[in-house]
Amino acid sequence: MSWETMLVGADISVWQAMEQLNQNATKVLFIHENGKLRAALSDGDVRRWILKRGSLEAPISQVANYRPKYLREWERKMAGEYMQQYGIEAVPVVDEEQRITDVILWRIDGAEAKDRQIDLPVVMMAGGKGTRLYPYTRILPKPLIPVGELPIAEHIIHQFRRYGCKDFYLVVNHKKNMIKAYFNEIEKDYQIHYADEETPLGTGGGLSLLKGKISSTFILTNCDILIREDFSKIYRLHKEKKNLITMVCSLKNFRIPYGVVEIGEDGGIDSMSEKPVFSFFTNTGCYIAEPRVIEELEENREIGFPDVIAHYKAMGENIGIYPIAEHAWLDMGEMDELEKMRKRLDKEEAGL
C-alpha cells in the first residue's frame, strides 16, 4: 500500500472517509492542504462522531484531530517507540515546511498484537435452510457452501481465531449431520460444540439451547457473513459503554437513479435532487452480548434476536451499536452476494 492513499482533503464527507478508511489497513487518514499536514482522522474519530449522531454528510474537517502527531525526518528512528507511546498505528514524517514526505506504519506486517487477543466464545447460528441460496442448499447446508477453497463457516471461524477465540458453539438444525461430519474430519486448533435445534426457534430461541454453557461475554454471528473489522475494538467499546448487547452495524449507501422531487404545500416544487445518495446503517447479524442474555431467554420459544434487543431496550438496558464501513461487511445471503464475496476473498488472498 502506498502511503499517498492515506492522504485526503478536508472537504470529503464522513461516509466517504469511512470507505477510504476501510481500504486502509492502518485505519487512519491524514488531511493535507497542498501536501502540508493539517490533521489526522482515525476510525475512532469517525466512530465517536457517528455515536454522537453526527451527520454522515458532514465534511471531515468537523471530525478530524487538528493537533496530529508527526515526526521530523531526523526523528524517523524513534518512530516505533513514538507510536507505541501514543497508541497510534501510523505517523507522518514532515519537512521544515510541514509537507508530508512519508508515512511510517506500525503493523505493516499484519502481526496480531497481544492486546487484540480477546478469546471470547463465539456462537454461530448454523441451522437455517438457506432457501435464498438454492440450488446450492439443495445439496449442502448453508454453513458448508464453499467460498473459494473453504466453506463459509470455516472462513468465519478463521476470522475469529485471529483474535484468540477458540471455543465455537454452532446451533444446528438443517442437514446438521453433514456439518458435524465435516468439522469432525478436518484438522483444527479450536473446539466445536453443538446445540441441536429440533424445530426452528429463531436466533433468540436457538441461543436458549446454550443455557449453562456460556458464562462470559460472547460473540453471536450468522453463518453467512464476514466482518472485516478489529473485533478487539468492538469488544472494548462494548465494555466501555457497559452494554448488554452491542450490534455491529454497516453503513449502506443507495443511489436513486432518478431525479427526486420534494413537493411543497401548494403543489409546487419544494426542492430537487439529481440521483441523490441515501445513507443509513443496517444490522449485519453480528453482535457482542453478555451471558445474562442467554440465561434469561425462555426455553423452546421461537424469537428473533431483534425482538430480544427490543425487549431489553424497552427495559432501559444499554443497547449499543458499533458502526463499520459498507465494504467491511461481506454477506453471502443471496446468490449475487455470494459471488461478490468469492471475488473479494480472492483479491484479499492475492494481496490486492
C-alpha positions in Angstrom: 0.0 0.0 0.0 1.4 3.4 -1.0 1.3 6.0 1.8 -0.2 8.5 -0.6 -3.5 6.7 -0.4 -3.7 7.8 3.2 -3.8 11.5 2.2 -7.2 13.3 1.7 -8.5 16.8 1.5 -10.7 18.3 4.3 -13.7 18.6 2.0 -14.7 14.9 1.7 -17.7 13.7 3.7 -17.6 11.4 6.7 -19.1 8.5 4.8 -16.5 8.9 2.0 -13.8 8.8 4.7 -15.3 5.6 6.1 -15.0 3.9 2.8 -11.4 5.0 2.4 -10.6 4.0 6.0 -12.0 0.6 5.3 -9.5 0.1 2.4 -6.7 1.3 4.7 -5.2 -1.4 7.0 -3.9 1.2 9.4 -7.4 2.8 9.9 -6.1 6.4 9.8 -6.1 9.2 7.2 -4.1 12.4 7.1 -5.7 15.6 5.9 -3.4 17.8 3.9 -3.5 21.1 2.1 -1.1 21.3 -0.9 0.9 18.5 0.6 1.1 20.1 4.1 -0.1 18.2 7.1 -3.2 19.7 8.7 -5.0 17.0 10.6 -5.4 13.3 11.2 -8.6 11.2 11.1 -8.8 7.8 12.7 -11.6 5.2 12.6 -12.1 6.0 16.3 -12.8 9.7 15.5 -15.4 8.7 12.9 -17.0 6.2 15.3 -17.3 8.7 18.1 -18.8 11.2 15.6 -21.4 8.7 14.5 -22.3 7.6 18.0 -22.9 11.3 18.8 -25.4 11.2 15.9 -23.2 13.4 13.7 -24.2 13.7 10.0 -22.5 11.3 7.6 -22.7 14.1 5.0 -20.6 16.5 7.2 -17.1 17.3 6.0 -14.3 15.5 7.9 -13.0 18.9 8.9 -15.7 18.8 11.6 -14.4 15.4 12.9 -10.7 15.4 12.4 -7.9 16.0 15.0 -6.2 19.2 14.1 -3.3 18.5 16.5 -1.9 15.4 14.8 1.2 13.5 15.9 4.1 13.7 13.5 7.9 13.3 13.2 10.6 15.3 11.6 13.0 13.4 9.2 15.7 13.3 11.8 13.3 11.7 14.3 12.5 8.8 12.0 14.5 6.2 14.1 12.3 6.8 17.1 9.0 6.1 15.1 8.3 2.7 16.7 8.8 3.9 20.3 6.7 7.1 19.4 3.8 5.1 18.0 3.8 2.7 20.9 3.8 5.6 23.4 0.8 7.3 21.8 -1.1 4.2 20.8 -1.1 5.1 17.1 -0.7 2.8 14.1 0.9 5.3 11.6 2.8 8.5 11.9 3.6 11.0 9.1 7.1 12.4 8.6 7.2 16.1 7.6 9.8 18.5 6.4 10.5 22.0 7.7 7.5 23.4 5.8 5.2 20.7 7.3 5.0 18.9 4.0 4.4 15.2 4.3 7.3 13.2 2.9 6.5 9.7 4.2 4.2 7.8 6.5 5.6 5.1 8.8 3.3 2.2 9.6 3.4 0.3 12.8 1.8 -3.1 12.0 2.6 -3.3 8.3 3.4 -7.0 8.6 -0.1 -7.8 9.8 1.2 -9.4 13.0 -1.5 -9.8 15.6 -0.7 -7.8 18.8 -1.3 -9.3 22.2 -3.8 -6.6 23.0 -6.0 -7.8 20.2 -6.5 -11.3 21.7 -9.9 -11.3 23.3 -10.6 -15.1 23.4 -14.4 -14.8 23.6 -16.7 -17.8 22.9 -18.4 -17.5 19.5 -21.9 -18.6 18.8 -22.8 -19.3 15.2 -26.4 -19.7 14.1 -26.0 -22.5 11.6 -29.4 -24.1 11.4 -31.2 -22.3 8.6 -32.2 -23.8 5.3 -30.7 -21.1 3.2 -33.5 -21.0 0.7 -32.2 -17.9 -0.9 -29.1 -19.8 -2.0 -30.9 -22.6 -3.7 -29.9 -24.8 -5.6 -26.6 -24.9 -3.5 -28.6 -25.6 -0.4 -30.5 -28.4 -2.0 -27.2 -30.4 -1.6 -25.3 -28.6 1.2 -26.3 -26.9 4.4 -25.6 -23.1 4.1 -22.6 -23.2 6.5 -20.8 -25.6 4.2 -21.3 -23.7 1.0 -17.7 -23.2 -0.4 -16.4 -19.7 -0.8 -13.1 -20.3 -2.5 -11.4 -23.4 -1.0 -13.2 -23.3 2.3 -16.8 -23.3 3.4 -18.2 -20.1 4.7 -18.4 -21.4 8.3 -14.7 -22.1 8.3 -13.9 -18.7 7.0 -15.9 -17.2 9.9 -14.1 -19.4 12.4 -10.7 -18.4 11.0 -11.7 -14.7 11.2 -12.2 -15.1 15.0 -9.2 -17.3 15.5 -7.1 -14.3 14.7 -8.4 -12.7 17.9 -7.7 -15.7 20.1 -11.2 -17.2 20.0 -11.0 -21.0 20.4 -14.5 -22.1 21.6 -17.2 -22.2 18.9 -20.8 -23.1 19.5 -22.8 -24.0 16.5 -26.6 -24.0 16.7 -27.6 -26.6 14.1 -30.7 -28.0 12.5 -31.0 -28.4 8.7 -28.6 -31.1 7.5 -26.8 -30.9 10.9 -25.1 -34.3 10.5 -23.3 -33.1 7.4 -22.0 -30.1 9.4 -20.8 -32.3 12.2 -19.2 -34.8 9.9 -17.2 -32.0 8.1 -15.8 -30.5 11.3 -15.1 -33.9 12.8 -12.9 -34.8 9.8 -10.8 -31.6 9.4 -7.7 -30.8 11.4 -8.4 -27.8 13.7 -6.8 -26.0 16.7 -10.2 -25.0 18.2 -13.1 -26.6 19.9 -16.6 -27.1 18.3 -19.6 -27.5 20.5 -23.1 -28.2 19.1 -26.6 -27.3 20.1 -29.2 -29.3 18.2 -32.3 -27.4 17.3 -35.2 -29.8 16.7 -37.6 -27.2 15.4 -36.8 -23.7 14.1 -36.6 -21.3 17.0 -35.1 -18.2 15.5 -31.8 -16.7 16.7 -33.1 -15.9 20.2 -34.7 -19.3 20.7 -31.6 -21.1 19.4 -29.5 -19.2 21.9 -31.7 -20.6 24.7 -30.3 -24.1 23.9 -26.9 -22.8 25.3 -28.1 -22.1 28.8 -25.5 -23.1 31.4 -22.8 -23.5 28.7 -21.5 -19.9 28.3 -20.6 -17.8 31.3 -18.7 -14.9 29.7 -19.2 -12.1 27.2 -19.7 -13.8 23.8 -19.9 -13.1 20.1 -23.0 -14.0 18.2 -22.9 -14.3 14.4 -25.0 -15.5 11.5 -23.3 -18.2 9.4 -23.3 -16.3 6.1 -21.4 -13.1 7.0 -17.8 -11.9 7.4 -16.9 -8.7 9.2 -13.6 -7.0 8.2 -13.2 -5.0 11.4 -11.0 -5.2 14.5 -13.0 -7.2 17.0 -10.9 -6.2 19.9 -12.1 -2.6 19.3 -15.7 -3.8 19.1 -15.2 -5.6 22.4 -13.5 -2.6 24.1 -16.4 -0.3 23.1 -18.9 -2.9 24.3 -17.2 -2.9 27.7 -16.6 0.9 27.9 -20.2 1.6 27.2 -21.3 -1.2 29.7 -23.6 -2.5 27.0 -25.7 -5.6 27.5 -25.7 -6.1 23.7 -23.7 -4.3 21.0 -24.9 -4.6 17.4 -22.4 -4.4 14.6 -24.0 -2.1 12.0 -22.8 -1.4 8.5 -23.1 1.8 6.5 -25.2 1.4 3.4 -25.3 3.9 0.5 -28.1 3.7 -2.1 -28.1 6.0 -5.1 -31.5 6.7 -6.5 -31.2 6.5 -10.4 -33.7 9.3 -10.8 -34.2 13.0 -10.0 -36.0 13.2 -6.7 -38.6 15.9 -6.3 -40.0 17.2 -3.0 -43.5 18.6 -3.4 -44.3 21.8 -1.5 -47.6 22.5 0.4 -49.0 24.5 -2.6 -48.4 21.7 -5.1 -45.2 23.3 -6.4 -41.7 22.0 -6.3 -40.1 22.5 -2.9 -36.7 21.0 -3.9 -35.0 18.8 -6.4 -32.1 16.4 -6.1 -30.5 14.7 -9.1 -29.7 11.0 -8.4 -29.3 11.5 -4.6 -27.5 9.1 -2.3 -29.2 7.9 0.8 -27.1 6.6 3.7 -28.1 4.6 6.7 -26.9 1.9 9.0 -28.1 -1.7 8.8 -27.8 -4.7 11.1 -25.1 -7.1 9.9 -26.2 -10.0 12.1 -23.2 -9.9 14.3 -23.3 -8.9 18.0 -21.3 -8.9 21.3 -23.5 -9.8 24.2 -23.4 -10.6 27.9 -24.2 -14.2 29.1 -27.2 -12.9 31.0 -29.0 -12.7 27.7 -28.8 -16.4 27.2 -29.8 -17.3 30.8 -32.9 -15.0 30.6 -34.3 -16.5 27.4 -37.4 -18.6 27.6 -36.7 -22.2 26.5 -38.1 -23.6 23.3 -39.8 -20.3 22.3 -39.3 -19.0 18.8 -38.0 -15.5 18.9 -35.6 -13.5 16.7 -32.7 -11.6 18.2 -34.0 -8.2 17.1 -37.1 -9.0 19.3 -34.7 -9.8 22.2 -33.0 -6.5 21.7 -36.3 -4.6 21.6 -37.3 -6.3 24.9 -34.2 -5.2 26.7 -34.3 -1.7 25.1 -37.8 -1.3 26.5 -36.5 -2.3 29.9 -33.9 0.6 29.7 -30.9 -1.7 29.3 -27.8 -0.4 27.5 -28.0 -1.5 23.9 -25.4 0.0 21.6 -24.0 -0.2 18.1 -20.6 -0.4 16.6 -20.6 1.3 13.1 -18.4 -0.1 10.3 -17.9 0.9 6.7 -20.1 -0.6 3.9 -17.3 -2.8 2.5 -16.3 -4.1 5.9 -19.4 -6.3 5.8 -19.4 -9.3 3.4 -22.8 -11.1 3.2 -23.4 -14.2 1.1 -27.1 -14.4 1.9 -28.1 -14.3 -1.8 -26.6 -15.7 -5.0 -25.2 -12.4 -6.3 -23.8 -11.5 -2.9 -22.1 -14.9 -2.7 -20.3 -14.3 -5.9 -19.2 -10.8 -4.7 -17.8 -12.5 -1.5 -15.9 -15.0 -3.6 -14.3 -12.3 -5.7 -13.5 -10.2 -2.6 -11.8 -13.1 -0.8 -9.8 -14.0 -4.0 -8.5 -10.4 -4.0 -7.6 -10.5 -0.3 -5.7 -13.8 -0.7 -3.9 -12.3 -3.7 -3.0 -9.2 -1.6 -4.9 -6.9 -3.9 
